[in-house]
Amino acid sequence: MGKHSAPKRKSRSPFALVALVPIGLVAAAATAEAGHQLTESPTSQVADRAPATTDASPEPAPAAAPVTAQPVVAAPAPAVPAPSAAPEAVPASVATGAIPKINWEAYHAAGSKLAQELPGCGISWQLIAGIGRVESTHANNGKADGTGELEIPILGPVLDGSLAGNNVIHDTDGGALDGDPNFDRAVGPMQFLPSTWKHYAEDGNGDGVADPQNLFDAALTTGRYLCDGNLDLRDPAQQVTAVLRYNNSMEYVSNVRGWAQGY
């Protein structure tokens, strides 16, 4: 459980599809019209008329105007878009079930986003996964829907001093996140204290809400928290400093890093 606390909201952009009119349909219509003009006989219209007198020479039929078929110009075929890059293959830890797929997607998304926005931090998705494993066994082994929302909210013990080894932490959020208006409880799969969540909260799945009970939000917020203070987590010593910030215990650090290295 971290000493963890607000933050930012993000939006998504829609996209539109453009319909193409098949050139073949236009060419076929033009060809049919030209064929109709060439085969229709103008004498069929004259034959329907009665002659003016019986002894008069039949009036010659007017010559039909020549019909010239219009050539059909083939249009260039539309460009075929290049295939998109293949998605990254899931790691062995996911294939074997050590990490549920929805959890890995949340950890991986957080690591990728932070690599772009905070390249100096050097955080890996595996370290975030190590936190998730130690704090909640990957949200009780992936009990979440496709958006990362937990099936059952995860709440830590009431921090009223009754449990050995836990500090007394009086309420900081009016019970909004943990349901307790008197004392705080750690919340979500990454077990943030309400005050820490309020300070670092991130919207990881782009729904406009930063929810500690959502895998994507919790994973991205965990990464932000570990990277805070311009730490470079590629340096083992600074990585230890970051994880100790989450829980001030070297045993905890060893557990998190051990799982991360295994993943």
C-alpha positions in Angstrom: 0.0 0.0 0.0 1.5 3.3 -1.0 1.4 6.7 0.6 0.0 7.6 -2.5 -2.8 11.3 -4.0 -5.2 14.9 -9.0 -5.4 15.6 -11.8 -6.0 15.6 -15.5 -8.6 14.6 -17.9 -8.2 13.6 -21.5 -10.5 13.2 -24.5 -10.6 11.2 -27.7 -11.0 12.0 -31.3 -13.5 10.4 -33.7 -12.8 9.6 -37.3 -14.8 9.5 -40.5 -15.0 7.1 -43.4 -15.2 8.4 -47.1 -17.3 6.3 -49.5 -16.0 5.7 -53.0 -18.3 5.4 -56.1 -17.3 2.4 -58.1 -16.0 3.5 -61.6 -17.3 0.2 -63.0 -20.9 1.1 -62.4 -20.6 4.5 -64.2 -18.8 2.8 -67.2 -21.5 0.1 -67.4 -24.3 2.7 -67.5 -22.6 4.7 -70.3 -22.0 1.6 -72.4 -25.7 0.5 -72.1 -27.0 3.9 -73.2 -24.7 3.9 -76.2 -25.9 0.4 -77.2 -29.5 1.5 -77.0 -28.9 4.4 -79.4 -27.1 2.2 -81.9 -29.7 -0.5 -82.1 -33.0 1.6 -82.1 -34.2 1.9 -85.8 -35.6 5.3 -86.9 -37.8 3.5 -89.5 -39.8 1.9 -86.8 -41.3 5.3 -86.0 -42.1 6.0 -89.7 -44.0 2.7 -90.2 -46.6 3.7 -87.6 -47.8 6.7 -89.7 -50.6 6.3 -92.4 -49.8 7.5 -96.1 -51.5 10.8 -97.2 -52.9 9.3 -100.6 -53.0 5.9 -102.2 -51.5 7.0 -105.5 -48.7 9.1 -104.2 -45.2 7.8 -104.2 -44.2 7.0 -100.7 -42.3 9.8 -99.1 -38.7 8.8 -98.4 -37.9 8.4 -94.8 -35.5 11.0 -93.4 -32.0 9.8 -93.0 -31.1 9.0 -89.5 -28.3 11.0 -87.9 -25.2 8.9 -87.4 -24.7 7.9 -83.8 -21.2 8.0 -82.4 -20.5 5.9 -79.4 -18.6 7.8 -76.7 -15.3 6.1 -75.6 -15.2 5.1 -71.9 -12.1 6.3 -70.2 -10.9 4.0 -67.4 -10.2 5.8 -64.2 -7.1 4.9 -62.2 -7.7 2.3 -59.5 -7.9 3.8 -56.0 -4.7 3.5 -53.9 -4.7 0.6 -51.5 -3.7 1.7 -48.0 -0.7 0.1 -46.5 -1.5 -2.5 -43.8 -1.1 -1.2 -40.3 1.7 -2.5 -38.1 0.9 -5.8 -36.3 0.1 -5.5 -32.6 2.8 -6.4 -30.2 2.7 -10.1 -29.3 1.7 -10.8 -25.7 4.6 -11.8 -23.5 5.0 -15.3 -22.1 3.7 -14.2 -18.7 0.4 -13.4 -20.3 0.3 -16.6 -22.4 0.9 -18.7 -19.3 -1.7 -16.8 -17.3 0.7 -15.3 -14.8 -0.7 -11.9 -15.8 -4.3 -11.7 -16.9 -4.6 -10.2 -20.4 -6.7 -7.2 -19.4 -4.1 -6.3 -16.6 -1.2 -6.6 -19.1 -3.1 -4.3 -21.5 -3.4 -1.7 -18.7 0.3 -2.0 -17.6 1.5 -1.9 -21.2 -0.6 1.1 -22.1 0.7 3.0 -19.1 4.3 2.1 -19.8 3.9 3.2 -23.5 2.3 6.5 -22.6 4.9 7.4 -20.1 7.7 6.4 -22.5 6.4 9.2 -24.8 5.5 11.8 -22.2 8.3 11.2 -19.7 11.1 9.5 -21.6 13.6 10.4 -18.9 11.9 8.2 -16.4 12.6 5.0 -18.2 9.8 3.1 -16.4 8.8 -0.3 -17.7 5.4 -1.9 -17.8 7.0 -4.8 -15.9 7.7 -2.6 -12.8 4.1 -1.4 -12.8 3.0 -5.0 -13.1 5.2 -5.9 -10.1 3.3 -3.3 -8.0 0.0 -4.7 -9.3 1.0 -8.3 -8.3 2.1 -7.4 -4.8 -0.8 -5.0 -4.0 -3.8 -7.0 -5.3 -2.6 -10.1 -7.2 -3.5 -8.3 -10.4 -7.0 -7.2 -9.2 -7.8 -10.7 -8.0 -6.5 -12.3 -11.2 -8.2 -10.0 -13.7 -11.7 -9.5 -12.3 -12.5 -6.6 -14.6 -14.4 -5.9 -17.8 -13.0 -4.8 -21.1 -12.6 -1.2 -20.1 -10.7 -2.1 -17.0 -13.5 -1.4 -14.5 -13.3 -3.8 -11.6 -16.2 -6.2 -11.1 -15.9 -5.7 -7.3 -14.1 -2.6 -5.9 -11.0 -3.3 -3.9 -10.6 -1.6 -0.5 -7.8 -2.0 2.0 -8.3 -2.3 5.8 -9.6 0.7 7.7 -6.5 2.6 8.9 -7.7 3.3 12.4 -4.7 1.6 14.2 -6.5 -1.6 15.0 -4.4 -3.6 12.5 -0.8 -4.2 13.6 1.7 -2.5 11.3 -0.6 0.1 9.9 -0.6 3.7 10.7 -3.6 5.7 11.8 -4.8 7.9 8.9 -7.8 10.0 9.5 -10.2 10.7 6.6 -9.0 12.9 3.9 -11.8 12.6 1.3 -15.0 12.6 3.2 -15.4 8.9 2.3 -15.8 9.7 -1.4 -13.3 7.1 -2.6 -13.2 4.6 0.3 -16.7 4.9 1.8 -15.3 5.8 5.3 -15.9 9.4 6.5 -13.7 8.8 9.7 -10.6 7.0 8.5 -8.9 6.4 5.2 -8.6 3.1 3.4 -6.3 2.3 0.4 -8.4 2.0 -2.8 -8.2 0.1 -6.0 -6.0 -2.6 -7.5 -2.9 -0.5 -6.9 -4.0 0.5 -3.3 -3.7 4.2 -3.3 -4.5 6.3 -0.2 -7.3 8.8 -1.2 -5.0 11.8 -0.6 -2.3 10.4 -2.9 -4.8 9.5 -5.5 -6.2 13.0 -5.5 -2.6 14.4 -6.2 -1.5 12.0 -9.0 -4.8 10.7 -10.5 -4.7 10.0 -14.2 -7.4 9.0 -16.7 -5.8 6.0 -18.4 -8.6 4.7 -20.5 -9.8 8.0 -21.9 -13.3 8.0 -20.6 -12.9 11.4 -18.9 -12.8 10.0 -15.4 -9.9 9.1 -13.2 -11.1 6.2 -11.2 -8.8 4.2 -8.7 -11.0 1.2 -9.3 -10.2 1.1 -13.0 -7.1 -0.9 -14.1 -6.0 1.6 -16.8 -6.4 4.6 -14.6 -4.7 2.9 -11.6 -1.8 1.7 -13.8 -1.1 5.1 -15.3 -1.3 6.8 -12.0 1.1 4.3 -10.5 3.6 5.1 -13.2 3.2 8.8 -12.6 3.8 8.3 -8.9 6.9 6.2 -9.4 8.4 8.7 -11.9 7.8 11.7 -9.7 10.8 13.8 -8.8 12.6 13.3 -12.2 13.8 9.8 -11.2 15.4 7.6 -13.8 14.2 4.1 -13.1 16.7 2.5 -15.4 19.2 3.2 -12.6 18.7 0.4 -10.0 19.3 2.8 -7.0 16.7 5.3 -8.2 14.3 2.5 -8.9 14.6 1.4 -5.3 13.9 5.0 -4.2 10.8 5.1 -6.3 9.4 1.8 -4.9 10.2 2.7 -1.4 8.1 5.8 -1.9 5.2 3.4 -2.6 5.9 1.4 0.6 8.8 2.1 2.9 9.9 -1.5 3.2 12.9 -3.2 1.6 11.0 -6.5 1.7 8.3 -4.8 -0.3 10.9 -3.5 -2.8 12.4 -7.0 -3.2 9.0 -8.5 -3.9 8.0 -5.9 -6.5 11.3 -6.0 -8.3 11.4 -9.8 -8.2 8.0 -10.1 -9.9 9.0 -7.4 -12.4 12.1 -9.2 -13.4 10.2 -12.5 -13.7 7.7 -10.8 -16.1 
